[in-house]
């Protein structure tokens, strides 16, 4: 592949990700259509599949950008709070996570719309980004219980993330079993304060 071909391919990849990100942000992953993407990107339909194996691969590329944005969002929210107690830092993080999800609901949902299991072949970068997000949680958990080993901290991290994610999802989707939206942050704070104090 010539340098010029590689540059064209990289430019098309970036353009497709930007278009897909806009579409997902506006209408969710279910609205992604290869023909519409090709038309907006001004490329042949087959060109999409020269850059991405399938539409899932494109969604994952959008998700990578979303993971990075969440990381920056949480890091920004944490500035000035790093000296607080572990449960207080987790509350700051959870509030930032809720804010990000509310402001970017469809992009946030897309992180979990791609069907992947622990047994799936998952790209390494995706696992790296997920691990980075989990480290925001595991640090305060390890600090709160120095006697817990790494495996236990990982279990607790995943449990806490799953609990907060479930509370958020039910609330933000206005499910009948969900916490009312106005109570979402206080109830997550209630949960975190009881888990860590």
C-alpha positions, 0 to 999 in steps of 0.5 A: 500500500502506497503512502498516498493510499494509506493517507486516503484510507486514514482520512476516510476512517476519520471522516467515517468515525466523525459521521458515525459519532454524530449519527449515534449522538443524535439517534443512537447506534440503531440508526447507523446505516452503511449506505447513508454513511457512504453517501455522507462520506462521499465514498463507495459502500465497499470503501467502508468495509475496506476501513472497518470489518463491519459496522460494529468495528465502526461503533467500537471506534466511536466508543473509543473516542467516548471512553477518552472523553469520559476519562477527560471529563472525570479527570477534570471533575476530580481536579481539586478533590484528590485529597478527599476521602475515598468515598467522597472522591467516588461520589465526585466521579459518579456525579461527573459520570452521570453528568457525562451520560446525561449530556451524551446519552446516546454515545454513553449507551453505545458503549454498552450497545455492542454485544460483547461478553467476557468470552468475546474476541474484544480488541485490546484497546477496548479492554485498555480503555475499560481498564482505565475507567475501572482504575478511577474506581479501584484506586479509592477502593484499594485506599479504603481497604488496604488489606484487600488483594488485587483480585478482590479490589477488581471484583469490588470495582466491577460490582460497584460499577455495575451497581452504579451503571444499573441505577443510572440506566434505569433512571435515565431511561425513565424506567418504572423501577428506576430512581426518579431523575432528581434523586439519581445523584443523591441515591448513588451518593447514598450507596457509595457512602454506605459501601465505603464507610 
